[in-house]
């Protein structure tokens, strides 16, 4: 029981010392903080690579972008599909179940 009380007193003393140090250094930290933000730096140069479009014999369009400075290969397949790709002669799906 006595050791618990001693441990509690040590913790309270440590907390008091920590709080005193924090309060003393808080004024110094606030004094070093600038009142205005720094001026912005120059804008970085924008380098946008030019895409190259090729159409294969089967009609597939291949769009490629070469960036020689990056040792990376990324492939993405995008399929045109959905109602916007239907020919105009095909009717759209009915909007209401009553028209089926």
Phi and psi in radians as a Rosetta constraint file:
Dihedral C 1 N 2 CA 2 C 2 CIRCULARHARMONIC -1.200 0.35
Dihedral N 2 CA 2 C 2 N 3 CIRCULARHARMONIC -0.639 0.35
Dihedral C 2 N 3 CA 3 C 3 CIRCULARHARMONIC -1.202 0.35
Dihedral N 3 CA 3 C 3 N 4 CIRCULARHARMONIC -0.577 0.35
Dihedral C 3 N 4 CA 4 C 4 CIRCULARHARMONIC -1.125 0.35
Dihedral N 4 CA 4 C 4 N 5 CIRCULARHARMONIC -0.704 0.35
Dihedral C 4 N 5 CA 5 C 5 CIRCULARHARMONIC -1.172 0.35
Dihedral N 5 CA 5 C 5 N 6 CIRCULARHARMONIC -0.692 0.35
Dihedral C 5 N 6 CA 6 C 6 CIRCULARHARMONIC -1.155 0.35
Dihedral N 6 CA 6 C 6 N 7 CIRCULARHARMONIC -0.714 0.35
Dihedral C 6 N 7 CA 7 C 7 CIRCULARHARMONIC -1.111 0.35
Dihedral N 7 CA 7 C 7 N 8 CIRCULARHARMONIC -0.707 0.35
Dihedral C 7 N 8 CA 8 C 8 CIRCULARHARMONIC -1.141 0.35
Dihedral N 8 CA 8 C 8 N 9 CIRCULARHARMONIC -0.732 0.35
Dihedral C 8 N 9 CA 9 C 9 CIRCULARHARMONIC -1.119 0.35
Dihedral N 9 CA 9 C 9 N 10 CIRCULARHARMONIC -0.688 0.35
Dihedral C 9 N 10 CA 10 C 10 CIRCULARHARMONIC -1.104 0.35
Dihedral N 10 CA 10 C 10 N 11 CIRCULARHARMONIC -0.745 0.35
Dihedral C 10 N 11 CA 11 C 11 CIRCULARHARMONIC -1.123 0.35
Dihedral N 11 CA 11 C 11 N 12 CIRCULARHARMONIC -0.718 0.35
Dihedral C 11 N 12 CA 12 C 12 CIRCULARHARMONIC -1.138 0.35
Dihedral N 12 CA 12 C 12 N 13 CIRCULARHARMONIC -0.700 0.35
Dihedral C 12 N 13 CA 13 C 13 CIRCULARHARMONIC -1.139 0.35
Dihedral N 13 CA 13 C 13 N 14 CIRCULARHARMONIC -0.748 0.35
Dihedral C 13 N 14 CA 14 C 14 CIRCULARHARMONIC -1.093 0.35
Dihedral N 14 CA 14 C 14 N 15 CIRCULARHARMONIC -0.718 0.35
Dihedral C 14 N 15 CA 15 C 15 CIRCULARHARMONIC -1.128 0.35
Dihedral N 15 CA 15 C 15 N 16 CIRCULARHARMONIC -0.698 0.35
Dihedral C 15 N 16 CA 16 C 16 CIRCULARHARMONIC -1.147 0.35
Dihedral N 16 CA 16 C 16 N 17 CIRCULARHARMONIC -0.737 0.35
Dihedral C 16 N 17 CA 17 C 17 CIRCULARHARMONIC -1.140 0.35
Dihedral N 17 CA 17 C 17 N 18 CIRCULARHARMONIC -0.789 0.35
Dihedral C 17 N 18 CA 18 C 18 CIRCULARHARMONIC -1.043 0.35
Dihedral N 18 CA 18 C 18 N 19 CIRCULARHARMONIC -0.761 0.35
Dihedral C 18 N 19 CA 19 C 19 CIRCULARHARMONIC -1.120 0.35
Dihedral N 19 CA 19 C 19 N 20 CIRCULARHARMONIC -0.709 0.35
Dihedral C 19 N 20 CA 20 C 20 CIRCULARHARMONIC -1.129 0.35
Dihedral N 20 CA 20 C 20 N 21 CIRCULARHARMONIC -0.729 0.35
Dihedral C 20 N 21 CA 21 C 21 CIRCULARHARMONIC -1.144 0.35
Dihedral N 21 CA 21 C 21 N 22 CIRCULARHARMONIC -0.734 0.35
Dihedral C 21 N 22 CA 22 C 22 CIRCULARHARMONIC -1.113 0.35
Dihedral N 22 CA 22 C 22 N 23 CIRCULARHARMONIC -0.742 0.35
Dihedral C 22 N 23 CA 23 C 23 CIRCULARHARMONIC -1.158 0.35
Dihedral N 23 CA 23 C 23 N 24 CIRCULARHARMONIC -0.674 0.35
Dihedral C 23 N 24 CA 24 C 24 CIRCULARHARMONIC -1.213 0.35
Dihedral N 24 CA 24 C 24 N 25 CIRCULARHARMONIC -0.652 0.35
Dihedral C 24 N 25 CA 25 C 25 CIRCULARHARMONIC -1.466 0.35
Dihedral N 25 CA 25 C 25 N 26 CIRCULARHARMONIC -0.271 0.35
Dihedral C 25 N 26 CA 26 C 26 CIRCULARHARMONIC -1.090 0.35
Dihedral N 26 CA 26 C 26 N 27 CIRCULARHARMONIC -0.667 0.35
Dihedral C 26 N 27 CA 27 C 27 CIRCULARHARMONIC -1.175 0.35
Dihedral N 27 CA 27 C 27 N 28 CIRCULARHARMONIC -0.657 0.35
Dihedral C 27 N 28 CA 28 C 28 CIRCULARHARMONIC -1.189 0.35
Dihedral N 28 CA 28 C 28 N 29 CIRCULARHARMONIC -0.671 0.35
Dihedral C 28 N 29 CA 29 C 29 CIRCULARHARMONIC -1.164 0.35
Dihedral N 29 CA 29 C 29 N 30 CIRCULARHARMONIC -0.689 0.35
Dihedral C 29 N 30 CA 30 C 30 CIRCULARHARMONIC -1.207 0.35
Dihedral N 30 CA 30 C 30 N 31 CIRCULARHARMONIC -0.539 0.35
Dihedral C 30 N 31 CA 31 C 31 CIRCULARHARMONIC -1.247 0.35
Dihedral N 31 CA 31 C 31 N 32 CIRCULARHARMONIC -0.524 0.35
Dihedral C 31 N 32 CA 32 C 32 CIRCULARHARMONIC -1.425 0.35
Dihedral N 32 CA 32 C 32 N 33 CIRCULARHARMONIC -0.244 0.35
Dihedral C 32 N 33 CA 33 C 33 CIRCULARHARMONIC -1.337 0.35
Dihedral N 33 CA 33 C 33 N 34 CIRCULARHARMONIC 2.247 0.35
Dihedral C 33 N 34 CA 34 C 34 CIRCULARHARMONIC -1.199 0.35
Dihedral N 34 CA 34 C 34 N 35 CIRCULARHARMONIC 2.586 0.35
Dihedral C 34 N 35 CA 35 C 35 CIRCULARHARMONIC -1.409 0.35
Dihedral N 35 CA 35 C 35 N 36 CIRCULARHARMONIC -0.490 0.35
Dihedral C 35 N 36 CA 36 C 36 CIRCULARHARMONIC -2.152 0.35
Dihedral N 36 CA 36 C 36 N 37 CIRCULARHARMONIC 2.634 0.35
Dihedral C 36 N 37 CA 37 C 37 CIRCULARHARMONIC -1.262 0.35
Dihedral N 37 CA 37 C 37 N 38 CIRCULARHARMONIC 2.735 0.35
Dihedral C 37 N 38 CA 38 C 38 CIRCULARHARMONIC -1.217 0.35
Dihedral N 38 CA 38 C 38 N 39 CIRCULARHARMONIC 2.769 0.35
Dihedral C 38 N 39 CA 39 C 39 CIRCULARHARMONIC -1.188 0.35
Dihedral N 39 CA 39 C 39 N 40 CIRCULARHARMONIC 2.527 0.35
Dihedral C 39 N 40 CA 40 C 40 CIRCULARHARMONIC -1.204 0.35
Dihedral N 40 CA 40 C 40 N 41 CIRCULARHARMONIC 2.616 0.35
Dihedral C 40 N 41 CA 41 C 41 CIRCULARHARMONIC -1.447 0.35
Dihedral N 41 CA 41 C 41 N 42 CIRCULARHARMONIC -3.131 0.35
Dihedral C 41 N 42 CA 42 C 42 CIRCULARHARMONIC -1.200 0.35
Dihedral N 42 CA 42 C 42 N 43 CIRCULARHARMONIC 2.616 0.35
Dihedral C 42 N 43 CA 43 C 43 CIRCULARHARMONIC -1.223 0.35
Dihedral N 43 CA 43 C 43 N 44 CIRCULARHARMONIC 2.429 0.35
Dihedral C 43 N 44 CA 44 C 44 CIRCULARHARMONIC -1.229 0.35
Dihedral N 44 CA 44 C 44 N 45 CIRCULARHARMONIC 2.637 0.35
Dihedral C 44 N 45 CA 45 C 45 CIRCULARHARMONIC -1.261 0.35
Dihedral N 45 CA 45 C 45 N 46 CIRCULARHARMONIC 2.316 0.35
Dihedral C 45 N 46 CA 46 C 46 CIRCULARHARMONIC -1.704 0.35
Dihedral N 46 CA 46 C 46 N 47 CIRCULARHARMONIC 2.149 0.35
Dihedral C 46 N 47 CA 47 C 47 CIRCULARHARMONIC -2.117 0.35
Dihedral N 47 CA 47 C 47 N 48 CIRCULARHARMONIC 1.800 0.35
Dihedral C 47 N 48 CA 48 C 48 CIRCULARHARMONIC -1.763 0.35
Dihedral N 48 CA 48 C 48 N 49 CIRCULARHARMONIC 2.095 0.35
Dihedral C 48 N 49 CA 49 C 49 CIRCULARHARMONIC -1.229 0.35
Dihedral N 49 CA 49 C 49 N 50 CIRCULARHARMONIC 2.664 0.35
Dihedral C 49 N 50 CA 50 C 50 CIRCULARHARMONIC -1.590 0.35
Dihedral N 50 CA 50 C 50 N 51 CIRCULARHARMONIC 2.149 0.35
Dihedral C 50 N 51 CA 51 C 51 CIRCULARHARMONIC -1.313 0.35
Dihedral N 51 CA 51 C 51 N 52 CIRCULARHARMONIC 2.565 0.35
Dihedral C 51 N 52 CA 52 C 52 CIRCULARHARMONIC -1.991 0.35
Dihedral N 52 CA 52 C 52 N 53 CIRCULARHARMONIC 2.204 0.35
Dihedral C 52 N 53 CA 53 C 53 CIRCULARHARMONIC -1.877 0.35
Dihedral N 53 CA 53 C 53 N 54 CIRCULARHARMONIC 2.283 0.35
Dihedral C 53 N 54 CA 54 C 54 CIRCULARHARMONIC -2.251 0.35
Dihedral N 54 CA 54 C 54 N 55 CIRCULARHARMONIC 2.519 0.35
Dihedral C 54 N 55 CA 55 C 55 CIRCULARHARMONIC -1.947 0.35
Dihedral N 55 CA 55 C 55 N 56 CIRCULARHARMONIC 2.153 0.35
Dihedral C 55 N 56 CA 56 C 56 CIRCULARHARMONIC -1.344 0.35
Dihedral N 56 CA 56 C 56 N 57 CIRCULARHARMONIC 2.993 0.35
Dihedral C 56 N 57 CA 57 C 57 CIRCULARHARMONIC -1.095 0.35
Dihedral N 57 CA 57 C 57 N 58 CIRCULARHARMONIC -0.505 0.35
Dihedral C 57 N 58 CA 58 C 58 CIRCULARHARMONIC -1.509 0.35
Dihedral N 58 CA 58 C 58 N 59 CIRCULARHARMONIC 0.085 0.35
Dihedral C 58 N 59 CA 59 C 59 CIRCULARHARMONIC 1.647 0.35
Dihedral N 59 CA 59 C 59 N 60 CIRCULARHARMONIC -0.085 0.35
Dihedral C 59 N 60 CA 60 C 60 CIRCULARHARMONIC -1.261 0.35
Dihedral N 60 CA 60 C 60 N 61 CIRCULARHARMONIC 2.234 0.35
Dihedral C 60 N 61 CA 61 C 61 CIRCULARHARMONIC -1.571 0.35
Dihedral N 61 CA 61 C 61 N 62 CIRCULARHARMONIC 2.286 0.35
Dihedral C 61 N 62 CA 62 C 62 CIRCULARHARMONIC -2.036 0.35
Dihedral N 62 CA 62 C 62 N 63 CIRCULARHARMONIC 2.134 0.35
Dihedral C 62 N 63 CA 63 C 63 CIRCULARHARMONIC -1.932 0.35
Dihedral N 63 CA 63 C 63 N 64 CIRCULARHARMONIC 2.175 0.35
Dihedral C 63 N 64 CA 64 C 64 CIRCULARHARMONIC -2.242 0.35
Dihedral N 64 CA 64 C 64 N 65 CIRCULARHARMONIC 2.599 0.35
Dihedral C 64 N 65 CA 65 C 65 CIRCULARHARMONIC -2.275 0.35
Dihedral N 65 CA 65 C 65 N 66 CIRCULARHARMONIC 2.100 0.35
Dihedral C 65 N 66 CA 66 C 66 CIRCULARHARMONIC -1.701 0.35
Dihedral N 66 CA 66 C 66 N 67 CIRCULARHARMONIC 2.232 0.35
Dihedral C 66 N 67 CA 67 C 67 CIRCULARHARMONIC -2.294 0.35
Dihedral N 67 CA 67 C 67 N 68 CIRCULARHARMONIC 1.678 0.35
Dihedral C 67 N 68 CA 68 C 68 CIRCULARHARMONIC -1.184 0.35
Dihedral N 68 CA 68 C 68 N 69 CIRCULARHARMONIC -0.370 0.35
Dihedral C 68 N 69 CA 69 C 69 CIRCULARHARMONIC -1.382 0.35
Dihedral N 69 CA 69 C 69 N 70 CIRCULARHARMONIC -0.129 0.35
Dihedral C 69 N 70 CA 70 C 70 CIRCULARHARMONIC -1.963 0.35
Dihedral N 70 CA 70 C 70 N 71 CIRCULARHARMONIC 2.192 0.35
Dihedral C 70 N 71 CA 71 C 71 CIRCULARHARMONIC -1.494 0.35
Dihedral N 71 CA 71 C 71 N 72 CIRCULARHARMONIC 1.133 0.35
Dihedral C 71 N 72 CA 72 C 72 CIRCULARHARMONIC -2.525 0.35
Dihedral N 72 CA 72 C 72 N 73 CIRCULARHARMONIC 2.438 0.35
Dihedral C 72 N 73 CA 73 C 73 CIRCULARHARMONIC -2.160 0.35
Dihedral N 73 CA 73 C 73 N 74 CIRCULARHARMONIC 2.212 0.35
Dihedral C 73 N 74 CA 74 C 74 CIRCULARHARMONIC -2.241 0.35
Dihedral N 74 CA 74 C 74 N 75 CIRCULARHARMONIC 2.350 0.35
Dihedral C 74 N 75 CA 75 C 75 CIRCULARHARMONIC -2.163 0.35
Dihedral N 75 CA 75 C 75 N 76 CIRCULARHARMONIC 2.462 0.35
Dihedral C 75 N 76 CA 76 C 76 CIRCULARHARMONIC -2.491 0.35
Dihedral N 76 CA 76 C 76 N 77 CIRCULARHARMONIC 2.277 0.35
Dihedral C 76 N 77 CA 77 C 77 CIRCULARHARMONIC -1.867 0.35
Dihedral N 77 CA 77 C 77 N 78 CIRCULARHARMONIC 2.126 0.35
Dihedral C 77 N 78 CA 78 C 78 CIRCULARHARMONIC -2.052 0.35
Dihedral N 78 CA 78 C 78 N 79 CIRCULARHARMONIC 2.157 0.35
Dihedral C 78 N 79 CA 79 C 79 CIRCULARHARMONIC -1.866 0.35
Dihedral N 79 CA 79 C 79 N 80 CIRCULARHARMONIC 2.297 0.35
Dihedral C 79 N 80 CA 80 C 80 CIRCULARHARMONIC -1.449 0.35
Dihedral N 80 CA 80 C 80 N 81 CIRCULARHARMONIC 2.100 0.35
Dihedral C 80 N 81 CA 81 C 81 CIRCULARHARMONIC -2.696 0.35
Dihedral N 81 CA 81 C 81 N 82 CIRCULARHARMONIC 2.982 0.35
Dihedral C 81 N 82 CA 82 C 82 CIRCULARHARMONIC 1.814 0.35
Dihedral N 82 CA 82 C 82 N 83 CIRCULARHARMONIC -3.084 0.35
Dihedral C 82 N 83 CA 83 C 83 CIRCULARHARMONIC -1.084 0.35
Dihedral N 83 CA 83 C 83 N 84 CIRCULARHARMONIC -0.529 0.35
Dihedral C 83 N 84 CA 84 C 84 CIRCULARHARMONIC -1.225 0.35
Dihedral N 84 CA 84 C 84 N 85 CIRCULARHARMONIC -0.271 0.35
Dihedral C 84 N 85 CA 85 C 85 CIRCULARHARMONIC -1.674 0.35
Dihedral N 85 CA 85 C 85 N 86 CIRCULARHARMONIC -0.102 0.35
Dihedral C 85 N 86 CA 86 C 86 CIRCULARHARMONIC -1.196 0.35
Dihedral N 86 CA 86 C 86 N 87 CIRCULARHARMONIC 2.497 0.35
Dihedral C 86 N 87 CA 87 C 87 CIRCULARHARMONIC -1.103 0.35
Dihedral N 87 CA 87 C 87 N 88 CIRCULARHARMONIC 2.700 0.35
Dihedral C 87 N 88 CA 88 C 88 CIRCULARHARMONIC -1.148 0.35
Dihedral N 88 CA 88 C 88 N 89 CIRCULARHARMONIC -0.425 0.35
Dihedral C 88 N 89 CA 89 C 89 CIRCULARHARMONIC -1.312 0.35
Dihedral N 89 CA 89 C 89 N 90 CIRCULARHARMONIC -0.279 0.35
Dihedral C 89 N 90 CA 90 C 90 CIRCULARHARMONIC -1.503 0.35
Dihedral N 90 CA 90 C 90 N 91 CIRCULARHARMONIC 2.304 0.35
Dihedral C 90 N 91 CA 91 C 91 CIRCULARHARMONIC -1.268 0.35
Dihedral N 91 CA 91 C 91 N 92 CIRCULARHARMONIC 2.630 0.35
Dihedral C 91 N 92 CA 92 C 92 CIRCULARHARMONIC -1.285 0.35
Dihedral N 92 CA 92 C 92 N 93 CIRCULARHARMONIC 2.870 0.35
Dihedral C 92 N 93 CA 93 C 93 CIRCULARHARMONIC -1.152 0.35
Dihedral N 93 CA 93 C 93 N 94 CIRCULARHARMONIC 2.592 0.35
Dihedral C 93 N 94 CA 94 C 94 CIRCULARHARMONIC -1.131 0.35
Dihedral N 94 CA 94 C 94 N 95 CIRCULARHARMONIC 2.564 0.35
Dihedral C 94 N 95 CA 95 C 95 CIRCULARHARMONIC -1.525 0.35
Dihedral N 95 CA 95 C 95 N 96 CIRCULARHARMONIC -0.294 0.35
Dihedral C 95 N 96 CA 96 C 96 CIRCULARHARMONIC -2.239 0.35
Dihedral N 96 CA 96 C 96 N 97 CIRCULARHARMONIC 2.503 0.35
Dihedral C 96 N 97 CA 97 C 97 CIRCULARHARMONIC -1.125 0.35
Dihedral N 97 CA 97 C 97 N 98 CIRCULARHARMONIC -0.386 0.35
Dihedral C 97 N 98 CA 98 C 98 CIRCULARHARMONIC -1.196 0.35
Dihedral N 98 CA 98 C 98 N 99 CIRCULARHARMONIC -0.418 0.35
Dihedral C 98 N 99 CA 99 C 99 CIRCULARHARMONIC -1.516 0.35
Dihedral N 99 CA 99 C 99 N 100 CIRCULARHARMONIC -0.007 0.35
